[in-house]
Amino acid sequence: MTGHKLTENEFRVMKVCLNYGNRQSQLEDNMSNGGVEEAMQELGWNAQQVGGLFASLEKKGYAYPD
């Protein structure tokens, strides 16, 4: 664990990236495949704004570019 706290928007995007609908579906799905498009839709942000959020998640150790 990195010890960094997630902002509300970072948490929302992490749920999107992890395909989190509910706990049971998450346990059945070990694939993380959310990305910029899904985050833009979730937050109503543009690509640059979402890119900044992903950069923050990467800096905190929660996301890694593919």
N, C-alpha and C positions, 0 to 999 in steps of 0.2 A: 504494500500500500504506500502511496506516495505522501500521504499526510496533507494533501491539498483538498480543500473543499470545492465542490462543484457549485456553480451558480445555478439558478433555476433553469435557465435556458440550456446550459451544458447538460444538466440532468435530463431535460426533455429530449435533447438530441441523442444522448446515450441510450435512452429507451428506444428511440427510433432505430438506431444502429444495431441494437441487440434484438430487434424484432420482438420487443416485450409487449405482449398483449395482457398476459397474466402469468402468474408464477408457473403454472403447469406447462403452458406453451413454451416458456423459456427453458424449462428443464428438458423438454423434448427437442429443442432446437439449439445446437451448439455452433451455429453459423452466424457470424455478424456480417451483414451485407448492406447496411444503410450507408448512404453517402450524401453528397452535397444536394442532389435533387430532393431527396426525402427530407433533409433538414430544412431546405428552403420552404418546402410545402408546410412542414410542421410549424415553423416560426413566422412564415410570411416575410422572410428576409431575402435579399439578393445574394448572389454568389460571393461577392466580396465580403459581406457581413458574415456569412456562414464560414467562409475561409478563415476569417479572424477567430471565430469560435473554435474551429477545428485546430487552429494553431495553438490556441490556449489549452485545449484538451491534450494536444501532443506535448506541450511544454510541461503540463502537469503529470504526464505519463499515462494518460488514459486512452489515447488514440495514437495510432501509427499509420502513416500514409502507405497506401498499397500501390 
